[in-house]
């Protein structure tokens, strides 16, 4: 007996096997939200980092303010704003898409700082050489800065990928049937929360371990040294 709960091995294994397909469906939704949210965060963060690095204050200051505003407001507030406020202005999005966008928006502020750190880690001689070769600033950013900065920040970006994955359960507040929400529904209907929640914990552990391994593998394979300018 565990906290008043009697464990019956055969019946509990049967129960776990019966709910596993449903939890796996929720896991697919969790992975989809994670990947879409990360793509949004990675792309929007790159844009914000580029704007913050602009030499003109009328560009860099608004981008800095926007980044700080996004980072310093709760994810739940941003999610509710997208889901409940935007429809009043004619923009209605599905719950899943709204949740993924909220995740991407929240974490774009963090990835922007990651990109900025990667950009600032570059040797100044690279940028000076690009200017000496009369390469346009935008082209310098795309062919000189990014190919060197992004490989250096892969571990940090990977950490935020895992963080996004662990924040996906927040989407349950707008009725997204991700894995934890599915487990809660199963518990509500069967009055057995121990098994579905334990299984969700195990599946999350598996996903995060696989994600961390893939990130380390990618980090090891990407070159980080400077590139020659021709």
PyMOL commands that place a pseudoatom at each C-alpha (Angstrom):
pseudoatom trace, name=CA, resn=UNK, resi=1, chain=A, elem=C, hetatm=0, pos=[0.000, 0.000, 0.000]
pseudoatom trace, name=CA, resn=UNK, resi=2, chain=A, elem=C, hetatm=0, pos=[1.398, 3.417, -1.002]
pseudoatom trace, name=CA, resn=UNK, resi=3, chain=A, elem=C, hetatm=0, pos=[-0.284, 6.483, 0.578]
pseudoatom trace, name=CA, resn=UNK, resi=4, chain=A, elem=C, hetatm=0, pos=[-3.485, 4.527, 0.952]
pseudoatom trace, name=CA, resn=UNK, resi=5, chain=A, elem=C, hetatm=0, pos=[-3.298, 3.083, -2.562]
pseudoatom trace, name=CA, resn=UNK, resi=6, chain=A, elem=C, hetatm=0, pos=[-3.162, -0.704, -2.910]
pseudoatom trace, name=CA, resn=UNK, resi=7, chain=A, elem=C, hetatm=0, pos=[-0.953, -1.880, -5.779]
pseudoatom trace, name=CA, resn=UNK, resi=8, chain=A, elem=C, hetatm=0, pos=[-2.254, -4.823, -7.749]
pseudoatom trace, name=CA, resn=UNK, resi=9, chain=A, elem=C, hetatm=0, pos=[0.470, -5.745, -10.215]
pseudoatom trace, name=CA, resn=UNK, resi=10, chain=A, elem=C, hetatm=0, pos=[-1.610, -7.533, -12.841]
pseudoatom trace, name=CA, resn=UNK, resi=11, chain=A, elem=C, hetatm=0, pos=[-4.504, -5.077, -12.909]
pseudoatom trace, name=CA, resn=UNK, resi=12, chain=A, elem=C, hetatm=0, pos=[-2.251, -2.009, -12.869]
pseudoatom trace, name=CA, resn=UNK, resi=13, chain=A, elem=C, hetatm=0, pos=[-0.096, -3.338, -15.694]
pseudoatom trace, name=CA, resn=UNK, resi=14, chain=A, elem=C, hetatm=0, pos=[-3.272, -3.950, -17.694]
pseudoatom trace, name=CA, resn=UNK, resi=15, chain=A, elem=C, hetatm=0, pos=[-4.459, -0.423, -16.905]
pseudoatom trace, name=CA, resn=UNK, resi=16, chain=A, elem=C, hetatm=0, pos=[-1.097, 1.041, -17.936]
pseudoatom trace, name=CA, resn=UNK, resi=17, chain=A, elem=C, hetatm=0, pos=[-1.137, -0.879, -21.217]
pseudoatom trace, name=CA, resn=UNK, resi=18, chain=A, elem=C, hetatm=0, pos=[-4.686, 0.270, -21.944]
pseudoatom trace, name=CA, resn=UNK, resi=19, chain=A, elem=C, hetatm=0, pos=[-3.908, 3.989, -21.516]
pseudoatom trace, name=CA, resn=UNK, resi=20, chain=A, elem=C, hetatm=0, pos=[-0.475, 3.968, -23.179]
pseudoatom trace, name=CA, resn=UNK, resi=21, chain=A, elem=C, hetatm=0, pos=[-1.825, 4.526, -26.739]
pseudoatom trace, name=CA, resn=UNK, resi=22, chain=A, elem=C, hetatm=0, pos=[-3.836, 7.523, -25.531]
pseudoatom trace, name=CA, resn=UNK, resi=23, chain=A, elem=C, hetatm=0, pos=[-0.814, 8.992, -23.745]
pseudoatom trace, name=CA, resn=UNK, resi=24, chain=A, elem=C, hetatm=0, pos=[1.304, 8.465, -26.844]
pseudoatom trace, name=CA, resn=UNK, resi=25, chain=A, elem=C, hetatm=0, pos=[-1.224, 10.480, -28.838]
pseudoatom trace, name=CA, resn=UNK, resi=26, chain=A, elem=C, hetatm=0, pos=[-0.823, 13.243, -26.281]
pseudoatom trace, name=CA, resn=UNK, resi=27, chain=A, elem=C, hetatm=0, pos=[2.956, 12.893, -26.570]
pseudoatom trace, name=CA, resn=UNK, resi=28, chain=A, elem=C, hetatm=0, pos=[2.705, 13.511, -30.319]
pseudoatom trace, name=CA, resn=UNK, resi=29, chain=A, elem=C, hetatm=0, pos=[0.831, 16.750, -29.625]
pseudoatom trace, name=CA, resn=UNK, resi=30, chain=A, elem=C, hetatm=0, pos=[3.484, 17.677, -27.051]
pseudoatom trace, name=CA, resn=UNK, resi=31, chain=A, elem=C, hetatm=0, pos=[6.282, 17.107, -29.565]
pseudoatom trace, name=CA, resn=UNK, resi=32, chain=A, elem=C, hetatm=0, pos=[4.465, 19.034, -32.281]
pseudoatom trace, name=CA, resn=UNK, resi=33, chain=A, elem=C, hetatm=0, pos=[3.899, 22.019, -29.983]
pseudoatom trace, name=CA, resn=UNK, resi=34, chain=A, elem=C, hetatm=0, pos=[7.527, 21.857, -28.859]
pseudoatom trace, name=CA, resn=UNK, resi=35, chain=A, elem=C, hetatm=0, pos=[8.944, 21.833, -32.374]
pseudoatom trace, name=CA, resn=UNK, resi=36, chain=A, elem=C, hetatm=0, pos=[6.637, 24.557, -33.692]
pseudoatom trace, name=CA, resn=UNK, resi=37, chain=A, elem=C, hetatm=0, pos=[7.247, 26.725, -30.650]
pseudoatom trace, name=CA, resn=UNK, resi=38, chain=A, elem=C, hetatm=0, pos=[11.003, 26.260, -30.973]
pseudoatom trace, name=CA, resn=UNK, resi=39, chain=A, elem=C, hetatm=0, pos=[10.985, 27.159, -34.670]
pseudoatom trace, name=CA, resn=UNK, resi=40, chain=A, elem=C, hetatm=0, pos=[9.088, 30.368, -33.877]
pseudoatom trace, name=CA, resn=UNK, resi=41, chain=A, elem=C, hetatm=0, pos=[11.426, 31.153, -30.983]
pseudoatom trace, name=CA, resn=UNK, resi=42, chain=A, elem=C, hetatm=0, pos=[14.552, 30.474, -33.053]
pseudoatom trace, name=CA, resn=UNK, resi=43, chain=A, elem=C, hetatm=0, pos=[13.471, 32.576, -36.043]
pseudoatom trace, name=CA, resn=UNK, resi=44, chain=A, elem=C, hetatm=0, pos=[11.899, 35.447, -34.122]
pseudoatom trace, name=CA, resn=UNK, resi=45, chain=A, elem=C, hetatm=0, pos=[14.816, 35.483, -31.695]
pseudoatom trace, name=CA, resn=UNK, resi=46, chain=A, elem=C, hetatm=0, pos=[17.226, 35.791, -34.599]
pseudoatom trace, name=CA, resn=UNK, resi=47, chain=A, elem=C, hetatm=0, pos=[15.273, 38.752, -35.962]
pseudoatom trace, name=CA, resn=UNK, resi=48, chain=A, elem=C, hetatm=0, pos=[15.242, 40.428, -32.550]
pseudoatom trace, name=CA, resn=UNK, resi=49, chain=A, elem=C, hetatm=0, pos=[18.966, 39.820, -32.107]
pseudoatom trace, name=CA, resn=UNK, resi=50, chain=A, elem=C, hetatm=0, pos=[19.669, 41.363, -35.499]
pseudoatom trace, name=CA, resn=UNK, resi=51, chain=A, elem=C, hetatm=0, pos=[17.547, 44.410, -34.708]
pseudoatom trace, name=CA, resn=UNK, resi=52, chain=A, elem=C, hetatm=0, pos=[19.176, 44.827, -31.298]
pseudoatom trace, name=CA, resn=UNK, resi=53, chain=A, elem=C, hetatm=0, pos=[22.604, 44.717, -32.930]
pseudoatom trace, name=CA, resn=UNK, resi=54, chain=A, elem=C, hetatm=0, pos=[21.667, 47.417, -35.449]
pseudoatom trace, name=CA, resn=UNK, resi=55, chain=A, elem=C, hetatm=0, pos=[23.900, 50.513, -35.307]
pseudoatom trace, name=CA, resn=UNK, resi=56, chain=A, elem=C, hetatm=0, pos=[20.876, 52.822, -35.294]
pseudoatom trace, name=CA, resn=UNK, resi=57, chain=A, elem=C, hetatm=0, pos=[19.270, 53.472, -31.896]
pseudoatom trace, name=CA, resn=UNK, resi=58, chain=A, elem=C, hetatm=0, pos=[15.832, 54.034, -33.417]
pseudoatom trace, name=CA, resn=UNK, resi=59, chain=A, elem=C, hetatm=0, pos=[15.989, 50.353, -34.420]
pseudoatom trace, name=CA, resn=UNK, resi=60, chain=A, elem=C, hetatm=0, pos=[17.913, 48.801, -31.523]
pseudoatom trace, name=CA, resn=UNK, resi=61, chain=A, elem=C, hetatm=0, pos=[16.065, 50.514, -28.666]
pseudoatom trace, name=CA, resn=UNK, resi=62, chain=A, elem=C, hetatm=0, pos=[12.513, 49.413, -29.648]
pseudoatom trace, name=CA, resn=UNK, resi=63, chain=A, elem=C, hetatm=0, pos=[13.822, 45.873, -30.234]
pseudoatom trace, name=CA, resn=UNK, resi=64, chain=A, elem=C, hetatm=0, pos=[15.476, 45.890, -26.802]
pseudoatom trace, name=CA, resn=UNK, resi=65, chain=A, elem=C, hetatm=0, pos=[12.290, 47.154, -25.145]
pseudoatom trace, name=CA, resn=UNK, resi=66, chain=A, elem=C, hetatm=0, pos=[10.180, 44.524, -26.913]
pseudoatom trace, name=CA, resn=UNK, resi=67, chain=A, elem=C, hetatm=0, pos=[12.574, 41.765, -25.879]
pseudoatom trace, name=CA, resn=UNK, resi=68, chain=A, elem=C, hetatm=0, pos=[12.516, 42.860, -22.246]
pseudoatom trace, name=CA, resn=UNK, resi=69, chain=A, elem=C, hetatm=0, pos=[8.730, 43.167, -22.270]
pseudoatom trace, name=CA, resn=UNK, resi=70, chain=A, elem=C, hetatm=0, pos=[8.272, 39.664, -23.638]
pseudoatom trace, name=CA, resn=UNK, resi=71, chain=A, elem=C, hetatm=0, pos=[10.813, 38.163, -21.243]
pseudoatom trace, name=CA, resn=UNK, resi=72, chain=A, elem=C, hetatm=0, pos=[9.431, 39.920, -18.154]
pseudoatom trace, name=CA, resn=UNK, resi=73, chain=A, elem=C, hetatm=0, pos=[5.770, 39.018, -18.651]
pseudoatom trace, name=CA, resn=UNK, resi=74, chain=A, elem=C, hetatm=0, pos=[4.452, 35.543, -17.764]
pseudoatom trace, name=CA, resn=UNK, resi=75, chain=A, elem=C, hetatm=0, pos=[3.865, 32.957, -20.452]
pseudoatom trace, name=CA, resn=UNK, resi=76, chain=A, elem=C, hetatm=0, pos=[0.351, 32.411, -19.147]
pseudoatom trace, name=CA, resn=UNK, resi=77, chain=A, elem=C, hetatm=0, pos=[-0.541, 36.089, -19.607]
pseudoatom trace, name=CA, resn=UNK, resi=78, chain=A, elem=C, hetatm=0, pos=[0.747, 36.033, -23.173]
pseudoatom trace, name=CA, resn=UNK, resi=79, chain=A, elem=C, hetatm=0, pos=[-1.159, 32.816, -23.872]
pseudoatom trace, name=CA, resn=UNK, resi=80, chain=A, elem=C, hetatm=0, pos=[-4.409, 34.249, -22.521]
pseudoatom trace, name=CA, resn=UNK, resi=81, chain=A, elem=C, hetatm=0, pos=[-3.868, 37.451, -24.499]
pseudoatom trace, name=CA, resn=UNK, resi=82, chain=A, elem=C, hetatm=0, pos=[-3.439, 35.565, -27.762]
pseudoatom trace, name=CA, resn=UNK, resi=83, chain=A, elem=C, hetatm=0, pos=[-6.319, 33.192, -27.084]
pseudoatom trace, name=CA, resn=UNK, resi=84, chain=A, elem=C, hetatm=0, pos=[-8.922, 35.501, -25.541]
pseudoatom trace, name=CA, resn=UNK, resi=85, chain=A, elem=C, hetatm=0, pos=[-8.060, 39.050, -26.628]
pseudoatom trace, name=CA, resn=UNK, resi=86, chain=A, elem=C, hetatm=0, pos=[-7.117, 38.680, -30.281]
pseudoatom trace, name=CA, resn=UNK, resi=87, chain=A, elem=C, hetatm=0, pos=[-10.521, 37.153, -31.236]
pseudoatom trace, name=CA, resn=UNK, resi=88, chain=A, elem=C, hetatm=0, pos=[-12.127, 40.439, -30.138]
pseudoatom trace, name=CA, resn=UNK, resi=89, chain=A, elem=C, hetatm=0, pos=[-10.178, 42.062, -32.971]
pseudoatom trace, name=CA, resn=UNK, resi=90, chain=A, elem=C, hetatm=0, pos=[-11.089, 39.461, -35.573]
pseudoatom trace, name=CA, resn=UNK, resi=91, chain=A, elem=C, hetatm=0, pos=[-8.025, 37.221, -35.275]
pseudoatom trace, name=CA, resn=UNK, resi=92, chain=A, elem=C, hetatm=0, pos=[-9.151, 33.736, -34.242]
pseudoatom trace, name=CA, resn=UNK, resi=93, chain=A, elem=C, hetatm=0, pos=[-6.549, 30.968, -34.152]
pseudoatom trace, name=CA, resn=UNK, resi=94, chain=A, elem=C, hetatm=0, pos=[-6.887, 27.291, -33.184]
pseudoatom trace, name=CA, resn=UNK, resi=95, chain=A, elem=C, hetatm=0, pos=[-5.929, 26.501, -29.603]
pseudoatom trace, name=CA, resn=UNK, resi=96, chain=A, elem=C, hetatm=0, pos=[-2.916, 24.426, -30.626]
pseudoatom trace, name=CA, resn=UNK, resi=97, chain=A, elem=C, hetatm=0, pos=[-1.520, 27.095, -32.943]
pseudoatom trace, name=CA, resn=UNK, resi=98, chain=A, elem=C, hetatm=0, pos=[-2.156, 29.797, -30.349]
pseudoatom trace, name=CA, resn=UNK, resi=99, chain=A, elem=C, hetatm=0, pos=[-0.306, 27.799, -27.719]
pseudoatom trace, name=CA, resn=UNK, resi=100, chain=A, elem=C, hetatm=0, pos=[2.671, 27.093, -29.958]
pseudoatom trace, name=CA, resn=UNK, resi=101, chain=A, elem=C, hetatm=0, pos=[2.900, 30.761, -30.931]
pseudoatom trace, name=CA, resn=UNK, resi=102, chain=A, elem=C, hetatm=0, pos=[2.760, 31.780, -27.266]
pseudoatom trace, name=CA, resn=UNK, resi=103, chain=A, elem=C, hetatm=0, pos=[5.623, 29.422, -26.473]
pseudoatom trace, name=CA, resn=UNK, resi=104, chain=A, elem=C, hetatm=0, pos=[7.628, 30.719, -29.419]
pseudoatom trace, name=CA, resn=UNK, resi=105, chain=A, elem=C, hetatm=0, pos=[6.957, 34.345, -28.518]
pseudoatom trace, name=CA, resn=UNK, resi=106, chain=A, elem=C, hetatm=0, pos=[7.979, 33.851, -24.877]
pseudoatom trace, name=CA, resn=UNK, resi=107, chain=A, elem=C, hetatm=0, pos=[11.202, 32.026, -25.694]
pseudoatom trace, name=CA, resn=UNK, resi=108, chain=A, elem=C, hetatm=0, pos=[12.153, 34.305, -28.575]
pseudoatom trace, name=CA, resn=UNK, resi=109, chain=A, elem=C, hetatm=0, pos=[13.247, 36.837, -25.963]
pseudoatom trace, name=CA, resn=UNK, resi=110, chain=A, elem=C, hetatm=0, pos=[15.660, 34.274, -24.520]
pseudoatom trace, name=CA, resn=UNK, resi=111, chain=A, elem=C, hetatm=0, pos=[16.964, 33.013, -27.849]
pseudoatom trace, name=CA, resn=UNK, resi=112, chain=A, elem=C, hetatm=0, pos=[17.560, 36.634, -28.897]
pseudoatom trace, name=CA, resn=UNK, resi=113, chain=A, elem=C, hetatm=0, pos=[19.991, 37.005, -25.995]
pseudoatom trace, name=CA, resn=UNK, resi=114, chain=A, elem=C, hetatm=0, pos=[21.634, 33.704, -26.933]
pseudoatom trace, name=CA, resn=UNK, resi=115, chain=A, elem=C, hetatm=0, pos=[22.163, 34.882, -30.497]
pseudoatom trace, name=CA, resn=UNK, resi=116, chain=A, elem=C, hetatm=0, pos=[23.454, 38.245, -29.270]
pseudoatom trace, name=CA, resn=UNK, resi=117, chain=A, elem=C, hetatm=0, pos=[26.030, 36.519, -27.069]
pseudoatom trace, name=CA, resn=UNK, resi=118, chain=A, elem=C, hetatm=0, pos=[27.115, 34.376, -30.018]
pseudoatom trace, name=CA, resn=UNK, resi=119, chain=A, elem=C, hetatm=0, pos=[27.453, 37.415, -32.257]
pseudoatom trace, name=CA, resn=UNK, resi=120, chain=A, elem=C, hetatm=0, pos=[29.484, 39.315, -29.674]
pseudoatom trace, name=CA, resn=UNK, resi=121, chain=A, elem=C, hetatm=0, pos=[31.835, 36.352, -29.252]
pseudoatom trace, name=CA, resn=UNK, resi=122, chain=A, elem=C, hetatm=0, pos=[33.077, 36.693, -32.817]
pseudoatom trace, name=CA, resn=UNK, resi=123, chain=A, elem=C, hetatm=0, pos=[36.507, 38.151, -33.407]
pseudoatom trace, name=CA, resn=UNK, resi=124, chain=A, elem=C, hetatm=0, pos=[36.250, 41.808, -34.419]
pseudoatom trace, name=CA, resn=UNK, resi=125, chain=A, elem=C, hetatm=0, pos=[38.780, 41.143, -37.142]
pseudoatom trace, name=CA, resn=UNK, resi=126, chain=A, elem=C, hetatm=0, pos=[36.143, 39.163, -39.044]
pseudoatom trace, name=CA, resn=UNK, resi=127, chain=A, elem=C, hetatm=0, pos=[33.827, 42.182, -39.265]
pseudoatom trace, name=CA, resn=UNK, resi=128, chain=A, elem=C, hetatm=0, pos=[36.699, 44.530, -40.032]
pseudoatom trace, name=CA, resn=UNK, resi=129, chain=A, elem=C, hetatm=0, pos=[37.804, 42.232, -42.844]
pseudoatom trace, name=CA, resn=UNK, resi=130, chain=A, elem=C, hetatm=0, pos=[34.277, 42.195, -44.229]
pseudoatom trace, name=CA, resn=UNK, resi=131, chain=A, elem=C, hetatm=0, pos=[34.179, 45.986, -44.217]
pseudoatom trace, name=CA, resn=UNK, resi=132, chain=A, elem=C, hetatm=0, pos=[37.597, 46.121, -45.838]
pseudoatom trace, name=CA, resn=UNK, resi=133, chain=A, elem=C, hetatm=0, pos=[36.304, 43.875, -48.612]
pseudoatom trace, name=CA, resn=UNK, resi=134, chain=A, elem=C, hetatm=0, pos=[33.325, 46.235, -49.014]
pseudoatom trace, name=CA, resn=UNK, resi=135, chain=A, elem=C, hetatm=0, pos=[30.775, 43.535, -48.167]
pseudoatom trace, name=CA, resn=UNK, resi=136, chain=A, elem=C, hetatm=0, pos=[27.322, 44.983, -47.450]
pseudoatom trace, name=CA, resn=UNK, resi=137, chain=A, elem=C, hetatm=0, pos=[26.228, 44.858, -43.755]
pseudoatom trace, name=CA, resn=UNK, resi=138, chain=A, elem=C, hetatm=0, pos=[23.287, 42.536, -44.431]
pseudoatom trace, name=CA, resn=UNK, resi=139, chain=A, elem=C, hetatm=0, pos=[25.449, 40.183, -46.474]
pseudoatom trace, name=CA, resn=UNK, resi=140, chain=A, elem=C, hetatm=0, pos=[28.106, 40.292, -43.763]
pseudoatom trace, name=CA, resn=UNK, resi=141, chain=A, elem=C, hetatm=0, pos=[25.475, 39.270, -41.231]
pseudoatom trace, name=CA, resn=UNK, resi=142, chain=A, elem=C, hetatm=0, pos=[24.250, 36.351, -43.327]
pseudoatom trace, name=CA, resn=UNK, resi=143, chain=A, elem=C, hetatm=0, pos=[27.518, 34.929, -44.700]
pseudoatom trace, name=CA, resn=UNK, resi=144, chain=A, elem=C, hetatm=0, pos=[30.021, 35.897, -42.000]
pseudoatom trace, name=CA, resn=UNK, resi=145, chain=A, elem=C, hetatm=0, pos=[28.269, 36.383, -38.666]
pseudoatom trace, name=CA, resn=UNK, resi=146, chain=A, elem=C, hetatm=0, pos=[25.535, 33.738, -38.678]
pseudoatom trace, name=CA, resn=UNK, resi=147, chain=A, elem=C, hetatm=0, pos=[27.626, 30.774, -39.932]
pseudoatom trace, name=CA, resn=UNK, resi=148, chain=A, elem=C, hetatm=0, pos=[30.006, 31.341, -37.009]
pseudoatom trace, name=CA, resn=UNK, resi=149, chain=A, elem=C, hetatm=0, pos=[27.621, 32.519, -34.289]
pseudoatom trace, name=CA, resn=UNK, resi=150, chain=A, elem=C, hetatm=0, pos=[24.930, 29.845, -34.576]
pseudoatom trace, name=CA, resn=UNK, resi=151, chain=A, elem=C, hetatm=0, pos=[27.188, 26.787, -34.066]
pseudoatom trace, name=CA, resn=UNK, resi=152, chain=A, elem=C, hetatm=0, pos=[28.536, 28.402, -30.908]
pseudoatom trace, name=CA, resn=UNK, resi=153, chain=A, elem=C, hetatm=0, pos=[25.095, 28.793, -29.347]
pseudoatom trace, name=CA, resn=UNK, resi=154, chain=A, elem=C, hetatm=0, pos=[23.672, 25.369, -30.199]
pseudoatom trace, name=CA, resn=UNK, resi=155, chain=A, elem=C, hetatm=0, pos=[23.959, 24.099, -26.574]
pseudoatom trace, name=CA, resn=UNK, resi=156, chain=A, elem=C, hetatm=0, pos=[22.109, 27.140, -25.218]
pseudoatom trace, name=CA, resn=UNK, resi=157, chain=A, elem=C, hetatm=0, pos=[19.414, 26.880, -27.898]
pseudoatom trace, name=CA, resn=UNK, resi=158, chain=A, elem=C, hetatm=0, pos=[19.088, 23.191, -27.063]
pseudoatom trace, name=CA, resn=UNK, resi=159, chain=A, elem=C, hetatm=0, pos=[18.487, 24.027, -23.423]
pseudoatom trace, name=CA, resn=UNK, resi=160, chain=A, elem=C, hetatm=0, pos=[15.600, 26.256, -24.435]
pseudoatom trace, name=CA, resn=UNK, resi=161, chain=A, elem=C, hetatm=0, pos=[14.221, 23.509, -26.652]
pseudoatom trace, name=CA, resn=UNK, resi=162, chain=A, elem=C, hetatm=0, pos=[14.010, 21.266, -23.586]
pseudoatom trace, name=CA, resn=UNK, resi=163, chain=A, elem=C, hetatm=0, pos=[12.500, 24.130, -21.562]
pseudoatom trace, name=CA, resn=UNK, resi=164, chain=A, elem=C, hetatm=0, pos=[9.817, 24.665, -24.193]
pseudoatom trace, name=CA, resn=UNK, resi=165, chain=A, elem=C, hetatm=0, pos=[9.016, 20.956, -24.073]
pseudoatom trace, name=CA, resn=UNK, resi=166, chain=A, elem=C, hetatm=0, pos=[8.536, 21.118, -20.307]
pseudoatom trace, name=CA, resn=UNK, resi=167, chain=A, elem=C, hetatm=0, pos=[6.335, 24.232, -20.608]
pseudoatom trace, name=CA, resn=UNK, resi=168, chain=A, elem=C, hetatm=0, pos=[3.931, 22.645, -23.098]
pseudoatom trace, name=CA, resn=UNK, resi=169, chain=A, elem=C, hetatm=0, pos=[1.577, 21.495, -20.262]
pseudoatom trace, name=CA, resn=UNK, resi=170, chain=A, elem=C, hetatm=0, pos=[0.680, 25.164, -19.790]
pseudoatom trace, name=CA, resn=UNK, resi=171, chain=A, elem=C, hetatm=0, pos=[-1.318, 24.846, -23.022]
pseudoatom trace, name=CA, resn=UNK, resi=172, chain=A, elem=C, hetatm=0, pos=[-3.844, 22.692, -21.172]
pseudoatom trace, name=CA, resn=UNK, resi=173, chain=A, elem=C, hetatm=0, pos=[-5.461, 25.905, -19.904]
pseudoatom trace, name=CA, resn=UNK, resi=174, chain=A, elem=C, hetatm=0, pos=[-6.719, 26.529, -23.458]
pseudoatom trace, name=CA, resn=UNK, resi=175, chain=A, elem=C, hetatm=0, pos=[-7.854, 22.909, -23.861]
pseudoatom trace, name=CA, resn=UNK, resi=176, chain=A, elem=C, hetatm=0, pos=[-4.898, 21.610, -25.856]
pseudoatom trace, name=CA, resn=UNK, resi=177, chain=A, elem=C, hetatm=0, pos=[-4.816, 17.829, -25.373]
pseudoatom trace, name=CA, resn=UNK, resi=178, chain=A, elem=C, hetatm=0, pos=[-1.102, 17.519, -24.721]
pseudoatom trace, name=CA, resn=UNK, resi=179, chain=A, elem=C, hetatm=0, pos=[0.265, 14.620, -22.722]
pseudoatom trace, name=CA, resn=UNK, resi=180, chain=A, elem=C, hetatm=0, pos=[-0.213, 15.919, -19.171]
pseudoatom trace, name=CA, resn=UNK, resi=181, chain=A, elem=C, hetatm=0, pos=[-3.743, 17.107, -19.888]
pseudoatom trace, name=CA, resn=UNK, resi=182, chain=A, elem=C, hetatm=0, pos=[-4.590, 13.658, -21.264]
pseudoatom trace, name=CA, resn=UNK, resi=183, chain=A, elem=C, hetatm=0, pos=[-3.198, 12.048, -18.102]
pseudoatom trace, name=CA, resn=UNK, resi=184, chain=A, elem=C, hetatm=0, pos=[-5.288, 14.374, -15.941]
pseudoatom trace, name=CA, resn=UNK, resi=185, chain=A, elem=C, hetatm=0, pos=[-8.440, 13.508, -17.867]
pseudoatom trace, name=CA, resn=UNK, resi=186, chain=A, elem=C, hetatm=0, pos=[-7.689, 9.810, -17.442]
pseudoatom trace, name=CA, resn=UNK, resi=187, chain=A, elem=C, hetatm=0, pos=[-7.200, 10.352, -13.720]
pseudoatom trace, name=CA, resn=UNK, resi=188, chain=A, elem=C, hetatm=0, pos=[-10.463, 12.303, -13.451]
pseudoatom trace, name=CA, resn=UNK, resi=189, chain=A, elem=C, hetatm=0, pos=[-12.390, 9.499, -15.123]
pseudoatom trace, name=CA, resn=UNK, resi=190, chain=A, elem=C, hetatm=0, pos=[-10.743, 6.516, -13.416]
pseudoatom trace, name=CA, resn=UNK, resi=191, chain=A, elem=C, hetatm=0, pos=[-9.845, 8.090, -10.041]
pseudoatom trace, name=CA, resn=UNK, resi=192, chain=A, elem=C, hetatm=0, pos=[-6.361, 6.709, -10.583]
pseudoatom trace, name=CA, resn=UNK, resi=193, chain=A, elem=C, hetatm=0, pos=[-3.798, 9.488, -10.970]
pseudoatom trace, name=CA, resn=UNK, resi=194, chain=A, elem=C, hetatm=0, pos=[-0.685, 7.604, -9.885]
pseudoatom trace, name=CA, resn=UNK, resi=195, chain=A, elem=C, hetatm=0, pos=[-0.249, 5.468, -12.992]
pseudoatom trace, name=CA, resn=UNK, resi=196, chain=A, elem=C, hetatm=0, pos=[-1.010, 8.011, -15.767]
pseudoatom trace, name=CA, resn=UNK, resi=197, chain=A, elem=C, hetatm=0, pos=[1.026, 10.781, -14.109]
pseudoatom trace, name=CA, resn=UNK, resi=198, chain=A, elem=C, hetatm=0, pos=[3.929, 8.409, -13.466]
pseudoatom trace, name=CA, resn=UNK, resi=199, chain=A, elem=C, hetatm=0, pos=[3.842, 7.326, -17.091]
pseudoatom trace, name=CA, resn=UNK, resi=200, chain=A, elem=C, hetatm=0, pos=[3.835, 10.955, -18.235]
pseudoatom trace, name=CA, resn=UNK, resi=201, chain=A, elem=C, hetatm=0, pos=[6.858, 11.628, -16.035]
pseudoatom trace, name=CA, resn=UNK, resi=202, chain=A, elem=C, hetatm=0, pos=[8.659, 8.674, -17.589]
pseudoatom trace, name=CA, resn=UNK, resi=203, chain=A, elem=C, hetatm=0, pos=[7.788, 9.749, -21.129]
pseudoatom trace, name=CA, resn=UNK, resi=204, chain=A, elem=C, hetatm=0, pos=[8.985, 13.301, -20.433]
pseudoatom trace, name=CA, resn=UNK, resi=205, chain=A, elem=C, hetatm=0, pos=[12.239, 11.928, -19.066]
pseudoatom trace, name=CA, resn=UNK, resi=206, chain=A, elem=C, hetatm=0, pos=[12.681, 9.853, -22.214]
pseudoatom trace, name=CA, resn=UNK, resi=207, chain=A, elem=C, hetatm=0, pos=[11.956, 12.813, -24.510]
pseudoatom trace, name=CA, resn=UNK, resi=208, chain=A, elem=C, hetatm=0, pos=[14.311, 15.178, -22.693]
pseudoatom trace, name=CA, resn=UNK, resi=209, chain=A, elem=C, hetatm=0, pos=[17.119, 12.613, -22.639]
pseudoatom trace, name=CA, resn=UNK, resi=210, chain=A, elem=C, hetatm=0, pos=[16.763, 11.979, -26.384]
pseudoatom trace, name=CA, resn=UNK, resi=211, chain=A, elem=C, hetatm=0, pos=[16.582, 15.724, -27.112]
pseudoatom trace, name=CA, resn=UNK, resi=212, chain=A, elem=C, hetatm=0, pos=[19.688, 16.410, -25.008]
pseudoatom trace, name=CA, resn=UNK, resi=213, chain=A, elem=C, hetatm=0, pos=[21.591, 13.616, -26.758]
pseudoatom trace, name=CA, resn=UNK, resi=214, chain=A, elem=C, hetatm=0, pos=[20.669, 14.941, -30.201]
pseudoatom trace, name=CA, resn=UNK, resi=215, chain=A, elem=C, hetatm=0, pos=[21.735, 18.449, -29.196]
pseudoatom trace, name=CA, resn=UNK, resi=216, chain=A, elem=C, hetatm=0, pos=[25.114, 17.227, -27.970]
pseudoatom trace, name=CA, resn=UNK, resi=217, chain=A, elem=C, hetatm=0, pos=[25.571, 15.237, -31.179]
pseudoatom trace, name=CA, resn=UNK, resi=218, chain=A, elem=C, hetatm=0, pos=[24.764, 18.291, -33.314]
pseudoatom trace, name=CA, resn=UNK, resi=219, chain=A, elem=C, hetatm=0, pos=[27.044, 20.490, -31.241]
pseudoatom trace, name=CA, resn=UNK, resi=220, chain=A, elem=C, hetatm=0, pos=[29.953, 18.083, -31.710]
pseudoatom trace, name=CA, resn=UNK, resi=221, chain=A, elem=C, hetatm=0, pos=[29.531, 17.915, -35.480]
pseudoatom trace, name=CA, resn=UNK, resi=222, chain=A, elem=C, hetatm=0, pos=[29.170, 21.601, -36.279]
pseudoatom trace, name=CA, resn=UNK, resi=223, chain=A, elem=C, hetatm=0, pos=[32.424, 23.507, -36.891]
pseudoatom trace, name=CA, resn=UNK, resi=224, chain=A, elem=C, hetatm=0, pos=[32.976, 26.554, -34.702]
pseudoatom trace, name=CA, resn=UNK, resi=225, chain=A, elem=C, hetatm=0, pos=[36.167, 28.014, -36.104]
pseudoatom trace, name=CA, resn=UNK, resi=226, chain=A, elem=C, hetatm=0, pos=[36.234, 31.114, -38.225]
pseudoatom trace, name=CA, resn=UNK, resi=227, chain=A, elem=C, hetatm=0, pos=[35.649, 31.050, -41.961]
pseudoatom trace, name=CA, resn=UNK, resi=228, chain=A, elem=C, hetatm=0, pos=[37.952, 32.590, -44.530]
pseudoatom trace, name=CA, resn=UNK, resi=229, chain=A, elem=C, hetatm=0, pos=[36.768, 35.695, -46.366]
pseudoatom trace, name=CA, resn=UNK, resi=230, chain=A, elem=C, hetatm=0, pos=[37.316, 35.805, -50.072]
for i in range(1, 230): cmd.bond("trace and resi %d" % i, "trace and resi %d" % (i + 1))
show_as sticks, trace
zoom trace
